[in-house]
Amino acid sequence: MRHFYSLTVYFYYLLVWFASHFNSKASKWIEGRKGLLHKIKKELRPGYIVWIHSASVGEFEQARPLIERIKKEYPHKKILVTFFSPSGYELRKNYPLADYIYYLPIDTPKNARDFIQIIQPEIVFFVKYEFWYNYIIELHQRNIPLYLLSGIFRPKQYFFKSYAKWFKDKLGYFEHIFLQDQQSMRLLLEVGLQNVSVSGDTRFDRVYSNTLLPNQFDSVFQFCKNSRVIIAGSTWKKDEQLLQRAISSSLFETILPQETIKLIIAPHEVDESHLQSIEHLFKELKPIRWSEISKQPNYAHESKILLIDSVGSLMHLYQYADIAYIGGGFGAGIHNILEAACFGKPIIFGPNYRKFKEAIDLIQLKAAFCVNNTSELNETLIDLFQNNLQFNRIETSCKKYIIDNLGATNIVFNRSFGYNQLEFSAIEE
């Protein structure tokens, strides 16, 4: 089975290599791995390495509170971060608390052996869905403790199929699996795994810390002033088309005649072709790019669409919203909704949300709303804008939900590192 798995990894690499000739993201994926092991061997200084691997940006945000805690308590340890995707690497390649940041070498037996031999980690964390079996086997053979951070499992995953015993057995190679919910723990206990516990989701710690001192953007504040604002975060083409049909609807002019509705769009991909397609789609509402605001002093009065043409600020921008629309629900799945929830905002998204516990929880609290088409989006927006009491109730519900789910980072850190205050004191001295 290991040979078959490794062959599928090789085949995946060939597919990405082929795609790299006409796809920029695939090209970055390939280019970022050229000569990678040689580069790592040249740059890295072994000793006290904590290796943390994330697929992309969202998973990195789950790891971030743990990284901050490790650096605070163990400043002498070196943090090595790897990413699978170019979007994660490109956005966080200069993250200051990580000593080394690389792409993950593709998961072949040789790469796993060579990479681990070079970095010689003392402890390793894979985040959420990351299961790279040659690395898992190599770490197990070397007795290097491996932890799964904020894991979540569903009954339909391949682990629980009759043909997947080899993969399920490798979960036993983890020193411990920290889970987001009780359902995940029941599933793993039912298949005989004992190295599991529910710690919660470290993203709650991350988004809560963001609300304590969010970045302020005067240009965005001026754009939003005296208006009702929808922020659409991490949008894709289908989300943008849906929003265009809703925002352009005469319903708002009829039912909310005294309100000025403005829309801030922070697309998931900010390449030029995507930005231009959004500008064309919303051309009647005179969209303006965030980077161009300084050139147009009257932007706050003339434009109803602000297009965020950079990455990294979305989690702070939600403070300016009345309502948050989260993209991805008409594609592979919704993006991060907790960043909006922590500011107490009503949240709207498309139908593909059921893999995300926080979305299900917030729908049950009537703080989040699923829409399937333009009519449902119109109805939801108008209902929210017409009922200010709902905003107060939702704000209270969201903030309580965030606070009730804090603490996962402490649980993971204490168990993984064997918390001992005397040890930390000795290190600091």
C-alpha positions in Angstrom: 0.0 0.0 0.0 2.9 2.4 0.7 4.2 1.9 -2.8 0.7 2.5 -4.3 0.4 5.7 -2.2 3.8 6.9 -3.2 2.9 6.3 -6.9 -0.2 8.5 -6.5 2.0 11.2 -5.1 4.3 11.0 -8.1 1.3 11.1 -10.4 -0.1 14.1 -8.7 3.3 15.9 -9.1 3.2 15.1 -12.8 -0.3 16.6 -13.1 0.7 19.8 -11.4 3.9 20.0 -13.5 1.8 19.7 -16.6 -0.7 22.4 -15.3 2.3 24.6 -14.5 2.8 25.4 -18.2 -0.5 27.4 -18.2 -1.5 28.0 -14.6 0.4 30.5 -12.4 -0.5 28.8 -9.1 0.7 25.4 -10.3 3.9 27.1 -11.6 4.6 28.5 -8.2 4.0 25.1 -6.7 6.6 23.6 -8.9 9.1 26.4 -8.9 9.0 26.6 -5.1 10.1 23.0 -4.8 13.1 23.1 -7.2 16.3 22.5 -5.3 14.4 22.8 -2.1 16.2 20.2 0.0 19.6 21.7 -1.0 18.3 25.1 -0.1 17.1 23.9 3.3 20.3 22.0 4.0 22.3 25.2 3.3 20.2 27.6 5.3 19.1 25.6 8.4 21.1 25.2 11.6 19.9 22.0 13.4 18.9 22.1 17.1 15.7 22.6 19.0 13.5 22.6 15.8 9.7 22.6 16.2 8.3 21.8 12.8 4.7 22.9 12.0 3.1 22.0 8.7 -0.1 23.7 7.3 -1.8 23.2 4.0 -2.5 26.9 3.4 -3.4 30.2 5.0 -6.4 29.0 7.0 -4.6 26.1 8.6 -1.6 28.4 9.4 -4.0 30.7 11.3 -4.9 27.6 13.4 -1.2 27.0 14.1 -0.4 30.7 14.8 -1.6 30.9 18.4 0.5 27.8 19.2 3.6 29.3 17.5 3.2 32.5 19.6 2.9 30.4 22.8 6.0 28.3 22.0 8.0 31.4 21.2 6.9 33.1 24.4 7.7 30.1 26.7 10.6 28.6 24.7 12.4 31.5 23.0 15.5 29.3 22.3 13.5 26.9 20.1 13.5 27.4 16.4 10.1 27.3 14.5 10.1 25.7 11.1 6.9 26.2 9.1 6.1 24.4 5.9 3.2 24.9 3.5 1.7 22.7 0.8 0.1 25.5 -1.3 1.6 28.6 -2.9 -1.2 30.8 -1.5 -0.1 30.0 2.1 3.6 30.2 1.4 3.4 33.5 -0.5 1.2 35.2 2.1 3.2 34.1 5.2 6.7 33.6 3.9 7.9 36.6 5.9 6.0 35.7 9.1 8.4 37.1 11.8 7.9 34.4 14.5 9.0 31.6 12.2 12.8 31.0 11.9 12.4 29.0 8.7 9.6 28.9 6.2 9.5 26.5 3.2 7.3 24.6 0.9 6.8 21.0 2.0 8.8 18.7 -0.3 6.5 16.3 -2.1 5.7 13.3 0.0 8.0 10.6 -1.4 9.9 8.1 0.8 13.3 9.7 -0.1 12.1 13.2 0.4 10.6 12.4 3.8 13.8 10.6 4.8 16.1 13.4 3.6 14.0 16.3 4.9 13.7 14.9 8.4 17.4 14.0 8.4 18.2 17.6 7.6 15.9 19.4 10.0 16.0 16.8 12.8 12.9 18.1 14.6 12.3 17.4 18.3 8.5 17.8 17.9 6.1 18.1 14.9 2.6 19.4 14.4 0.4 18.7 11.3 -2.6 20.9 11.1 -6.3 19.8 10.7 -6.4 17.7 7.4 -2.7 17.2 6.7 -1.9 13.5 6.4 1.4 12.9 4.5 2.1 9.2 5.0 5.7 8.9 4.1 6.5 11.7 6.5 4.3 10.1 9.2 6.1 6.8 8.8 9.5 8.3 8.8 8.8 10.3 12.0 7.4 7.2 13.6 10.5 5.2 12.8 12.7 7.9 14.3 10.5 8.2 17.5 9.9 11.9 16.8 6.6 12.9 18.4 4.0 14.0 15.9 0.7 15.7 16.9 -2.4 16.6 14.9 -3.6 20.1 15.7 -7.3 21.0 15.5 -8.2 17.8 13.7 -11.7 17.1 12.6 -13.2 13.9 11.2 -16.4 13.0 9.4 -18.1 9.6 8.9 -17.7 9.7 5.1 -13.9 10.2 5.2 -11.8 7.5 3.7 -10.4 6.5 7.1 -13.6 4.8 7.9 -14.0 2.8 4.7 -13.2 -0.9 4.7 -10.4 -0.5 2.1 -8.6 2.1 4.1 -7.1 0.1 7.0 -3.5 1.1 6.1 -4.4 4.8 6.3 -6.4 4.4 9.5 -3.5 2.5 11.2 -1.1 5.4 10.5 -3.3 7.6 12.7 -2.0 5.5 15.5 1.5 6.8 14.7 0.5 10.2 16.1 1.7 10.9 19.6 -1.7 12.6 20.1 -4.6 13.8 18.0 -6.2 17.0 19.2 -9.7 17.3 18.0 -12.2 20.0 17.5 -15.4 18.2 18.5 -16.9 15.2 20.2 -18.1 13.6 17.0 -14.5 13.3 15.7 -13.5 11.6 19.0 -16.3 9.1 18.8 -15.4 8.2 15.3 -11.8 7.6 16.2 -12.6 5.7 19.4 -14.9 3.4 17.4 -12.1 2.3 15.2 -9.8 1.6 18.1 -7.7 4.7 18.4 -6.9 5.9 22.0 -4.5 8.7 21.3 -7.2 11.3 21.0 -8.9 14.1 23.0 -11.1 17.1 22.3 -9.2 20.3 22.7 -11.3 22.6 20.5 -10.2 24.8 17.6 -7.2 27.0 18.1 -8.7 29.5 15.5 -10.9 30.8 18.2 -7.9 31.9 20.2 -6.5 33.5 17.0 -9.6 35.5 16.0 -10.3 36.6 19.5 -6.8 38.1 19.9 -7.4 40.0 16.7 -10.4 41.8 18.1 -8.5 43.1 21.1 -6.3 45.4 18.9 -7.4 45.3 15.2 -5.6 47.4 12.6 -7.4 50.6 11.7 -7.8 51.8 8.2 -9.0 55.4 7.8 -9.6 55.1 4.1 -12.0 52.2 4.7 -13.7 54.1 7.6 -14.3 57.1 5.3 -15.7 54.8 2.6 -18.2 53.2 5.0 -19.2 56.4 6.8 -23.0 57.0 6.9 -23.7 53.8 5.0 -24.8 50.3 5.6 -21.9 48.0 4.6 -21.7 44.5 3.4 -18.2 43.0 3.4 -17.8 40.0 1.1 -14.7 38.1 2.1 -12.8 35.4 0.2 -15.2 35.5 -2.8 -15.1 33.5 -6.0 -16.8 34.2 -9.3 -20.2 32.6 -8.3 -20.3 34.6 -5.1 -19.5 37.9 -6.9 -22.3 37.2 -9.5 -24.8 36.5 -6.8 -23.8 39.7 -4.9 -24.0 41.8 -8.1 -27.6 40.6 -8.8 -28.6 41.3 -5.2 -26.9 44.7 -4.8 -28.2 45.9 -8.2 -31.7 44.9 -7.2 -34.4 47.7 -7.1 -35.7 46.0 -3.9 -33.1 47.9 -1.9 -34.2 51.3 -3.3 -37.9 50.4 -2.7 -37.7 48.9 0.8 -34.7 50.8 2.1 -35.0 54.2 0.3 -33.2 56.1 3.0 -30.2 53.8 3.2 -27.0 53.9 1.2 -25.8 50.3 0.7 -22.1 49.8 0.0 -20.1 46.7 -0.7 -16.5 45.9 0.1 -15.2 42.9 -1.8 -12.0 41.0 -0.8 -11.7 38.3 -3.4 -9.9 35.0 -2.6 -7.7 35.5 -5.6 -6.3 39.0 -6.3 -4.7 38.4 -9.7 -5.2 41.2 -12.2 -7.6 39.2 -14.4 -9.9 38.5 -11.5 -9.9 42.1 -10.3 -10.8 43.3 -13.7 -13.6 40.8 -14.0 -15.1 42.2 -10.7 -14.7 45.7 -11.9 -16.6 44.9 -15.1 -19.3 43.1 -13.2 -20.0 46.0 -10.9 -19.1 48.8 -13.3 -22.5 50.6 -12.8 -21.6 51.1 -9.1 -18.2 52.7 -9.9 -15.9 50.3 -8.1 -12.6 51.6 -6.8 -9.6 49.6 -5.8 -8.2 50.1 -2.3 -4.7 50.8 -3.7 -6.1 53.6 -5.8 -8.0 55.5 -3.1 -5.2 58.1 -2.6 -5.6 59.2 -6.3 -9.4 59.8 -5.9 -10.2 62.1 -3.0 -14.0 61.9 -3.6 -14.1 58.1 -3.6 -16.2 57.9 -0.5 -19.0 59.8 -2.2 -18.7 58.5 -5.8 -18.2 54.8 -5.3 -20.4 52.1 -3.8 -17.9 49.2 -4.3 -14.5 49.1 -2.6 -12.3 46.3 -4.1 -9.6 45.0 -1.8 -6.7 44.3 -4.2 -4.2 43.0 -1.6 -4.2 40.1 0.9 -3.7 39.9 4.6 -6.1 42.6 6.0 -9.5 40.9 5.7 -9.7 39.8 9.3 -9.3 43.4 10.4 -11.7 44.8 7.8 -14.8 43.0 9.2 -14.9 45.6 12.0 -16.4 48.0 9.5 -19.2 45.7 8.3 -22.8 45.6 9.2 -23.1 42.2 7.5 -20.5 39.7 6.3 -20.8 37.5 3.3 -18.3 34.7 3.2 -17.3 33.2 -0.1 -16.7 29.6 -1.2 -20.2 28.3 -0.4 -20.9 27.7 -4.1 -17.6 25.9 -4.6 -15.4 23.7 -2.6 -16.5 25.1 0.8 -16.8 28.3 2.7 -13.8 30.2 4.0 -13.1 31.4 7.5 -16.3 32.7 9.1 -14.9 33.1 12.6 -13.0 36.3 11.7 -16.4 38.0 11.1 -18.1 36.3 14.0 -15.5 37.6 16.5 -16.7 41.2 15.6 -20.3 40.1 16.2 -21.4 40.4 12.6 -24.3 38.5 11.0 -22.8 36.1 8.5 -24.2 34.9 5.1 -22.8 32.1 2.9 -23.7 29.6 0.2 -24.9 26.0 0.6 -21.6 24.2 0.9 -20.9 24.7 4.6 -21.7 21.4 6.3 -18.1 20.4 6.7 -17.6 23.3 9.0 -18.7 22.9 12.6 -18.7 26.7 13.3 -21.0 27.3 10.4 -23.5 24.7 11.7 -23.2 26.1 15.2 -23.8 29.7 14.2 -26.8 28.8 12.0 -28.3 27.1 15.0 -27.8 30.3 17.0 -29.5 32.2 14.2 -26.4 34.3 13.8 -25.5 32.9 10.3 -27.6 32.3 7.3 -27.3 30.0 4.3 -28.6 31.3 0.9 -29.0 29.3 -2.3 -29.9 32.0 -4.8 -30.3 35.7 -5.4 -33.9 35.8 -4.0 -32.8 34.2 -0.7 -29.8 36.6 -0.4 -32.1 39.6 -1.1 -34.6 38.4 1.5 -31.9 37.8 4.1 -30.2 41.2 3.6 -33.4 43.2 3.7 -34.7 41.3 6.8 -31.4 42.1 8.6 -31.2 45.7 7.5 -34.9 46.3 8.5 -34.5 44.9 12.0 -31.9 46.5 14.1 -32.8 44.4 17.1 -31.5 41.4 15.2 -28.1 43.0 15.0 -27.9 43.4 18.8 -29.0 39.8 19.4 -26.5 38.4 16.8 -23.6 40.4 18.1 -24.2 39.0 21.6 -24.6 35.5 20.3 -21.5 35.6 18.1 -19.2 37.1 20.8 -20.5 34.6 23.4 -19.9 31.7 21.0 -16.3 32.9 20.5 -15.5 33.3 24.2 -17.1 29.9 25.0 -14.7 28.2 22.7 -11.4 29.8 23.7 -8.6 27.8 25.3 -7.5 25.2 22.7 -4.0 26.6 22.5 -3.4 26.1 26.2 -4.6 22.5 26.1 -2.4 21.6 23.1 0.6 23.4 24.5 0.4 21.9 28.0 0.0 18.4 26.8 2.6 18.5 24.0 5.3 20.3 25.9 4.6 18.9 29.4 4.0 22.3 30.9 6.2 23.0 33.9 6.4 26.5 35.2 9.7 25.8 37.0 11.3 24.6 33.8 10.2 27.8 32.0 11.5 30.0 34.8 14.9 28.2 34.6 15.0 28.8 30.9 14.2 32.5 31.2 17.0 32.9 33.8 
